[in-house]
Amino acid sequence: MKKILSLICVILASCVIVNAAESGIGFAPASQLKPLFKKNVDPNLPKDSTDWQKYWKLTGIVGLNVTQTSFTNWAAGGTNNANGVLFANLNLAFQKGNHSWESHLQTEIGMMFSSGARSFVDPQGNPAETKWRKSSDKIDFSTKYGFEFKKTWFVTVMAGFKSQFARGNDYAKFDKEEVPYPEYVSNWLSPSYTDISVGIDWKPKNFLSLYFSPVAGRITTCTVPILAMRQSYGIGVGDTELGKCYKADFGLTFKAQVNYTYKNLNIMSTLVLFTPYAGKDALQPFGNFDVDWDFSISYQFLKVLNVSLMTSLKYYDLVKITDAKGNVGPRVQFKEVLGVGIGYSF
């Protein structure tokens, strides 16, 4: 927990630094957002067709990062490989009077090809080819409605969903020839996390949002029985609960979000904390936070070329991971994607 608290301090400090910038584009309180939308109204459109532009704003980035390496008669050796990641980071905002509605989608899917990858026979006896492997897979959607009861302060209802598109395997032991086939670890809705909460949202700047809810619910699902039996996601723990495909928790949550744009530079950062109201003897007692921190920075040049860095840090108290020494327990998970490719920011 000390590592997590230190990480939170760093994140909040970065929010303060961005908060000191002179200009930015993102979600705004009612007093700031409506004039911003009016500024971009097309004067050539009929007056009655521009009302929606006064209240709606769509921002984000979509792109494709691709890398490829090929060897022919290469004395130093090497393996032909290719990797592609398709990603999107979109924000849709509505602001009219005291009413605010914001939705955010962050998703990516990537595939990697390696000519030297091993083949295997799965547990059902079917031959499988591993030259193509999933390298990245993510779905993170959130939406919230707020009513501004005081300048920059909103009473807010928020909902969110996190999962992945397709089957995921762990190839670490398989590539070391320690096991006969890769370990099956995830799939669609296995796991998934659905959140709904009611709280207070503070937006001191047009690119910064701080949300706190003491009334938050989370449903964790694992619809694939074999994955639920592995007990890696805190589902189906104990003799009386084996075979369960979901788990419900009630607790508190905190979310900090930054969406900052300056010329061709875009910075997006989202931190979500959740802890259930549970006693010290529970599998996840109160105070043991689940942590999700997503960060992305991108720069667009020559209109269509884009360089981006995306990171994801997670810590789930009930997700058990085996380290190199064979110890099993919750651990900090980290993923980083650095790429140059075709991208479009708007």
Secondary structure, DSSP 8 states (H G I E B T S, - for coil): -HHHHHHHHHHHHHHHHHHTSS---S---HHHHHHHHHHT--TTS-GGG-HHHHHEEEEEEEEEEEEEE--SS-TT----EEEEEEEEEEEEEEEETTEEEEEEEEEEEEEEEETT---EE-TTS-EE--SEEEEEEEEEEEEEEEEEEETTEEEEEEEEEEE-SS-EEE-HHHHTTSSSS-EEEEBTTBTEEEEEEEEEEEEEETTEEEEEEEEEEEEEE--SHHHHHTTSSS-S-STTTTT--EEEEEEEEEEEEEEEEETTEEEEEEEEEEEE---TTSSS-TT--EEEEEEEEEEEETTTEEEEEEEEEEE-TT--EE-TTS-EE---EEEEEEEEEEEEE-
